[in-house]
Amino acid sequence: MADWHYAVGQDQNGPISDEELHSLIKSGKIDRETYVWRDGMDNWQHAGEHPDLAKAFVSPPPPLPSVNPPRLPPPAFQPISPKPGGVITSRPWPRFWARFIDNLILVPLLGFGVGTATAIYAPDIYLQLLTMNSGLFGVLMLPFVALLLALSMILTGSTIGKAIVGVRVSVPTGRKRVGFFLTREFQVWASGLGLGIPFVALFTQIHQYRRLSSGNSTSYDEGNPIVIANPSTLRLGLAVVIALAVFCGNIFLRVADEDASRNLTTTQTWINPVTNRSAIIAKTWQPKEMETNGGRAFYFASNELLAEAIFGYEQYPSVGVNALSYAEAIKQALASSVTITSEWRPITVQSMPGLRATGNSVKFKDSVVEVTIVVSGKNAWRTITFARGSSPQQSAEKDKFVQAMFGTVN
């Protein structure tokens, strides 16, 4: 049902429902001469002349008791015809808060979805997104947010922000719902939000604000039906509180993202409990000691790098342990979880001769495994790294980790 607007004196009131309008007629607050208007009418009309309301005036309402002489009648109301495409009772700030709430909610949700999907299916892209500037990432998300908002309007007729604030957008007569909302949302993104570009967005929003403040429509609503954006003070205040709460949540998430990014560039000191020598590794590696049947092993995990590593140590009774024999023993020990697909090739790590082979995780086929072996005297050392993806940054951090671990051997 369309919402009604009515005029008392020089004041326009509404929107109100059919039930509220009939209640006002019954109480006498709206009479036959009161001007009314709703979406679909070309102009204001006396309530008693409207075919849907004429029957409500069959019996006149009872006169209100009066002690004092009646006042002179107020000046006749001069109705202003709605402009084609004009926005009636459409205040700028409610519309701003509705859009602000939508963006505050959908940009992080969409970002989380993109991050999760790329972490699972495209780890290299995920690592690039992780180090991307958060502001730039938000700008890139805006056209996808516009698409989600259009789908929400198509399916439900509203969005989260519009439902909270009380903003209503109607489909023009003769326009298809899907095409109208898709077109309108991308027009808002371009001419209302300035494509999300900070300085451009400032000027485009000021321009649209001035249009609304002067009683005109926004450029993207020109020629469209009325947008209702006139909530009560209480409802608008509640919307502002919700927006600020969501904004604070976004600040918390942004700080967490920045911490994750800093973990890739800042370092920490790890001390090898076997030799008491220290290693400088990226802060992203979180270490803990593992339980083993013999020797010692230390587990490291990096959520930011989508990588894990094990640094292990064993001591033999005498010197002269054959490195290749030890490497084959490690290969057999890992057979249930790792498939070594390459031959052992000689390498040099921290000026020490060693062996290295690569393979794949049995459980996670896209996880690349690299095993490095170094035998020094009676001591046998090994690193086993598991990584999803092969970005340059990931490979560089993995190599730094291996070099740092073997730097604590002697």
C-alpha positions in Angstrom: 0.0 0.0 0.0 1.2 3.5 -0.9 2.0 5.9 2.0 -0.1 9.1 2.3 1.0 12.7 2.8 -1.5 15.4 4.0 -1.3 19.1 4.6 -2.5 21.0 7.7 -2.1 24.8 7.3 1.3 25.3 5.7 2.7 22.1 7.1 3.1 18.8 5.1 2.9 15.6 7.1 3.5 12.0 6.4 4.1 9.4 5.2 1.3 7.5 7.0 -0.5 4.3 6.2 -4.1 3.9 5.0 -5.2 2.9 8.5 -3.6 5.9 10.1 -5.2 8.2 7.5 -8.7 6.8 8.1 -8.1 7.1 11.9 -7.3 10.8 11.4 -10.4 11.3 9.3 -12.6 9.6 11.9 -11.2 11.8 14.7 -11.8 14.9 12.6 -8.2 15.9 12.2 -8.5 15.4 8.5 -11.7 16.7 6.8 -13.0 16.9 3.2 -11.0 20.1 2.4 -7.7 18.7 3.7 -5.1 18.3 0.9 -3.7 14.7 0.5 -1.2 13.1 -1.8 0.4 9.7 -2.4 2.6 8.1 -5.0 0.8 7.8 -8.3 -1.1 11.1 -8.0 -0.3 13.9 -10.3 -1.1 16.6 -7.8 -2.5 17.3 -4.3 -6.2 16.8 -4.0 -9.0 17.5 -1.4 -9.5 14.4 0.7 -13.3 14.4 0.1 -12.7 14.4 -3.7 -10.5 11.3 -3.7 -12.4 8.2 -4.7 -10.7 6.0 -2.1 -11.5 8.4 0.7 -14.9 9.8 -0.2 -16.8 7.1 1.7 -15.0 7.9 4.9 -16.8 11.3 5.0 -20.4 9.9 4.9 -21.1 11.3 8.4 -19.3 14.4 9.6 -17.0 14.0 12.6 -18.4 15.3 15.9 -17.5 18.9 16.6 -14.8 19.4 19.1 -15.9 21.1 22.4 -15.0 24.8 22.5 -15.2 27.3 25.3 -13.5 30.2 23.7 -14.7 31.8 20.4 -13.3 30.1 17.4 -10.2 31.6 16.0 -10.0 33.0 12.5 -9.3 30.3 10.0 -5.6 30.0 9.0 -4.4 31.1 5.6 -5.4 28.7 2.9 -2.8 26.0 2.2 -1.1 26.5 -1.2 -0.1 23.1 -2.2 3.1 22.7 -4.2 2.7 20.2 -7.0 5.3 17.4 -6.8 8.0 17.9 -9.5 8.5 15.1 -11.9 11.3 13.0 -10.5 11.3 15.1 -7.3 12.1 13.7 -3.9 9.4 14.5 -1.4 10.2 14.3 2.4 13.7 13.1 1.5 16.2 14.4 3.9 19.9 14.1 3.0 21.3 12.7 6.3 19.0 9.7 6.7 20.1 8.6 3.3 23.7 9.1 4.1 23.5 7.0 7.3 21.6 4.2 5.5 24.4 4.0 2.8 27.1 4.4 5.5 25.7 1.4 7.4 25.4 -0.7 4.3 29.0 0.0 3.3 30.3 -0.6 6.9 28.7 -4.0 7.0 29.2 -5.3 3.5 32.7 -4.2 2.7 34.2 -6.2 5.6 31.9 -9.2 5.0 32.8 -9.2 1.3 36.5 -8.8 2.1 36.3 -11.7 4.5 34.6 -13.8 1.8 37.2 -12.9 -0.8 40.0 -13.6 1.7 38.6 -17.0 2.6 38.0 -18.0 -1.0 41.5 -17.0 -2.2 43.1 -18.6 0.8 41.5 -21.9 -0.2 41.6 -21.7 -4.0 44.3 -19.1 -4.8 46.9 -18.8 -2.0 49.2 -16.6 -4.1 46.4 -14.0 -4.6 45.6 -14.2 -0.9 49.1 -13.3 0.0 49.0 -10.3 -2.3 45.7 -9.2 -0.8 47.1 -9.6 2.7 49.8 -7.0 2.0 47.5 -4.6 0.1 46.6 -1.2 1.6 43.3 -1.6 3.4 41.9 1.6 2.0 42.7 0.6 -1.6 41.1 -2.8 -0.9 37.9 -1.1 0.4 37.7 1.0 -2.8 38.1 -2.1 -4.9 35.2 -3.8 -3.0 32.7 -0.9 -3.6 31.4 -2.0 -7.1 30.9 -5.5 -5.7 29.1 -4.0 -2.7 26.9 -2.1 -5.2 26.0 -5.4 -6.9 25.1 -7.0 -3.5 22.9 -4.0 -2.6 21.2 -4.1 -5.9 20.4 -7.8 -5.4 19.1 -7.1 -1.9 16.8 -4.4 -3.3 15.6 -6.7 -6.1 14.9 -9.6 -3.7 13.6 -7.8 -0.6 12.9 -4.2 -1.6 15.4 -2.9 1.0 18.9 -3.2 2.4 20.2 -3.5 5.9 20.9 0.2 6.2 17.7 1.3 4.5 15.6 -1.0 6.8 17.3 0.4 9.9 17.0 4.1 8.9 13.6 3.8 7.1 14.5 4.8 3.6 12.3 3.5 0.8 13.0 3.4 -2.9 10.2 2.6 -5.4 10.4 1.2 -8.9 9.2 3.6 -11.6 6.0 2.5 -13.5 7.0 0.6 -16.6 10.5 -0.2 -15.4 11.7 -3.7 -14.7 12.8 -4.2 -11.1 16.1 -5.9 -11.9 17.3 -3.4 -14.4 16.2 -0.4 -12.4 18.0 -1.4 -9.1 21.1 -2.6 -10.9 21.4 0.7 -12.8 20.6 2.9 -9.8 23.1 1.2 -7.5 26.0 1.7 -10.0 24.9 5.3 -10.6 25.1 5.8 -6.8 28.6 4.3 -6.8 29.7 6.5 -9.7 28.0 9.9 -9.2 27.2 9.6 -5.5 30.3 7.9 -4.1 32.8 9.1 -6.8 33.9 5.5 -7.5 35.1 5.4 -3.9 38.1 7.7 -4.7 38.5 9.7 -1.4 38.7 13.3 -2.7 36.3 12.7 -5.6 33.8 11.1 -3.2 33.9 14.2 -1.0 32.8 16.5 -3.8 30.2 14.2 -5.3 28.5 13.7 -1.9 28.5 17.4 -1.2 26.9 18.0 -4.7 24.2 15.4 -4.0 23.6 16.9 -0.5 23.0 20.3 -1.9 20.6 19.0 -4.5 18.5 17.3 -1.8 18.7 20.3 0.6 17.3 22.6 -2.1 14.3 20.3 -2.6 15.5 18.7 -5.8 16.3 15.0 -6.4 19.8 13.5 -6.6 21.2 13.2 -10.0 20.8 9.4 -10.0 17.1 9.7 -8.9 16.1 12.4 -11.4 13.0 11.1 -13.2 12.4 8.4 -10.7 9.6 8.1 -8.1 9.8 9.6 -4.7 12.4 8.3 -2.3 11.0 8.4 1.3 13.8 9.3 3.8 12.1 11.1 6.7 12.5 9.0 9.8 11.7 10.1 13.3 14.4 11.6 15.4 14.5 8.5 17.6 14.9 6.2 14.7 17.6 8.3 13.1 19.4 8.5 16.4 19.3 4.7 16.8 20.7 4.3 13.2 23.6 6.6 14.1 24.3 4.5 17.2 24.3 1.3 15.1 26.6 3.0 12.5 29.1 4.1 15.1 29.1 0.6 16.7 29.7 -1.1 13.3 32.4 1.6 12.6 34.2 0.8 15.8 34.1 -2.9 14.9 35.6 -2.1 11.6 38.4 -0.2 13.3 39.1 -3.2 15.4 39.3 -5.5 12.3 41.5 -3.0 10.5 43.9 -2.9 13.4 44.0 -6.7 13.3 44.7 -6.7 9.6 47.5 -4.2 10.0 49.0 -6.3 12.8 48.9 -9.3 10.4 50.7 -7.2 7.7 53.3 -6.0 10.2 54.0 -9.6 11.2 55.4 -10.2 7.7 57.8 -7.3 8.0 58.8 -7.2 11.7 61.1 -9.8 13.3 61.5 -11.7 16.5 64.3 -13.6 18.2 64.0 -17.3 18.7 66.6 -19.2 20.8 67.5 -22.7 19.9 67.1 -24.7 23.2 69.7 -27.2 22.0 72.6 -24.8 21.2 71.3 -21.7 23.0 72.1 -19.7 19.8 69.5 -17.2 18.6 67.8 -16.8 15.2 66.1 -13.7 13.8 62.9 -14.8 12.1 59.7 -13.0 11.0 57.2 -12.3 13.7 54.6 -14.2 11.7 56.2 -17.5 12.7 54.6 -18.7 16.0 56.8 -21.4 17.6 56.2 -24.2 20.1 58.1 -27.4 21.0 56.7 -30.7 19.9 56.7 -34.0 21.8 58.9 -36.6 20.2 60.2 -40.2 20.9 63.8 -39.1 20.4 65.7 -35.9 19.8 63.8 -32.6 19.8 61.5 -30.9 17.3 60.0 -27.4 17.2 56.9 -26.5 15.3 56.3 -23.1 13.6 53.1 -21.8 12.0 52.3 -18.7 10.0 48.7 -17.9 9.2 49.7 -14.9 7.1 52.1 -17.0 4.9 49.8 -20.1 4.8 52.8 -22.0 5.9 54.1 -24.4 8.6 57.5 -25.6 9.5 59.3 -28.2 11.7 62.9 -27.8 12.8 64.2 -31.1 14.2 67.4 -32.4 15.8 68.8 -35.8 16.6 72.2 -36.8 18.1 74.0 -40.0 17.2 76.5 -41.9 19.3 79.5 -41.2 17.0 80.5 -38.9 14.2 80.4 -40.0 10.6 76.7 -40.3 10.1 75.9 -40.6 6.4 73.7 -37.6 5.3 72.0 -39.5 2.5 71.2 -42.4 4.8 69.7 -40.0 7.3 67.7 -38.3 4.6 66.3 -41.6 3.4 65.3 -42.4 7.0 63.5 -39.1 7.3 61.7 -39.8 3.9 60.4 -43.1 5.3 59.3 -41.5 8.6 57.3 -38.9 6.6 55.8 -41.4 4.1 52.4 -41.5 5.8 51.9 -37.7 5.5 54.4 -36.5 2.9 55.2 -37.9 -0.6 58.8 -36.9 -1.6 58.7 -36.5 -5.4 62.2 -35.3 -6.1 65.7 -36.8 -5.7 67.9 -35.6 -2.9 70.1 -32.8 -4.3 73.2 -31.3 -2.6 72.9 -27.8 -1.3 74.9 -25.5 1.0 73.2 -23.9 4.0 75.0 -21.5 6.2 78.3 -22.7 4.7 77.4 -26.3 5.6 76.8 -29.1 3.1 73.3 -30.5 3.1 70.6 -32.3 1.0 67.2 -31.1 -0.1 64.1 -32.7 -1.6 60.6 -31.5 -2.4 57.2 -33.2 -2.4 53.5 -32.8 -1.5 51.3 -33.3 1.5 49.3 -36.5 1.3 46.3 -34.8 2.9 46.5 -31.4 1.3 47.5 -31.9 -2.4 48.2 -28.2 -3.0 50.6 -28.0 -0.1 54.2 -28.0 -1.3 56.7 -29.6 1.1 60.4 -29.0 1.2 62.8 -31.1 3.4 66.4 -29.9 4.1 68.9 -32.1 5.8 72.3 -31.1 7.4 74.6 -33.4 9.3 77.3 -31.9 11.4 79.5 -34.2 13.5 77.2 -36.3 15.6 74.3 -34.0 15.1 71.6 -34.3 12.4 69.3 -31.4 11.7 66.3 -31.0 9.5 63.7 -28.5 8.4 60.4 -29.5 6.9 58.3 -26.7 5.5 54.7 -26.9 4.3 53.4 -24.0 2.2 50.2 -23.4 0.2 51.1 -21.2 -2.7 54.3 -20.1 -4.3 54.3 -16.3 -4.3 57.8 -14.6 -4.3 57.2 -13.2 -0.8 56.2 -16.6 0.5 59.2 -18.3 -1.0 61.5 -15.5 0.3 60.2 -15.7 3.8 60.5 -19.5 3.8 64.1 -19.4 2.6 64.9 -16.8 5.3 63.4 -19.1 7.9 65.4 -22.1 6.8 68.7 -20.1 6.8 67.9 -18.7 10.2 67.2 -22.1 11.7 70.4 -23.7 10.4 72.3 -20.6 11.6 71.7 -21.8 15.2 73.3 -25.2 14.5 77.0 -24.5 15.3 
